[in-house]
Amino acid sequence: MVYAILPDVRGFGRQWGRAGDPPEAHNPFKLLPKLKLEILVKANDVKQTLEVFATHLRTGKFGDGKIGVLKVAAARRVRTGDKGIWAI
């Protein structure tokens, strides 16, 4: 498994930049700090990884986020030149 936590990610979802529920906090142009986690796993680990994250990251509040799954056409480890599954 390969992962990266990207620094200084900002955005808004359905909460439109509100940090809390009070109406005075509404500002559609305010970008809130977010956490973006990118993970690369083998195809046979995708379902289990999704279940673990969906179960343990859910708070039930706005901003819980989204999980997207993309197929990786190719992978290469820059340092060693490893390709495909060996690069993960």
N, C-alpha and C positions, 0 to 999 in steps of 0.2 A: 504494500500500500504506500502510495506517495501522497503527501498532502502539503498544502501551503495555506497559511493564514495571511491574508493580504492587509497591509497597514493602510490606515486613513481611507477607509471606504465610507461613502456617505450616500444617502438616498432617502426615499420615502415610499411607502406603499399605500395601502388603504387608509392609514392613519393621517395621511397628508401633512406630515411634518409635525404632528402633535406629539409631545413627549408625555402627555397625560390626557385625561378626559375633559378637563374644563374647557368650555367654548373659547375662552380668551386665549388659550394656548394654540388655537388654530391659525396656522400660517402656511399656505400652500407652497411657499417658496423656501421654506426652511428645510435644509437637508440635515437629517439626523445621522449621528455616527452609527455605523453598522459593522457587522462582522461578516466577512466573506471567507468562506472555507472552500478550497478546491481540493478534491480528492480523486485520485486515479486508482481504481481497483480492477482486478481481473473480472472478466465477464461473469464467472460463476459466483462471485462474491457480491454482486450488485444488489440482489434482493435482500440479503441479510444486512448489508450496510444501510440500505434505505430504512429497513425496519428499526434498526438500532437508533439511527438518528431521529427518525420520526417519533419514536417512543420517548427518547431521553431529552430531546430538545424542546418538546411541546410545553408551553406554559399556559396556553389558552388565552393569551393576550395579543393585542395587535402587535405586529412586528416579529412574530415567531419566524417568519420567513418562508422560503420556498426551497424545494429540492428539485433540481433538474438533472436529467440523465442524458448524457451525450455519448455517442460512440466515438472512440478514438481511432482514426484511420491508420496512424502510425505513431510510434514512440521511439525516441532515441535519447540515450543518456550522453550528454555532451562530454563529460569528463573522460569516459571510457570508450565511447563509440558503440556501446551495446545497443542492439536494436530489438524491436518488438517486445515480447513478454519479458525478456532479459533486462530491458531498460526500466521496468517498473520496480 
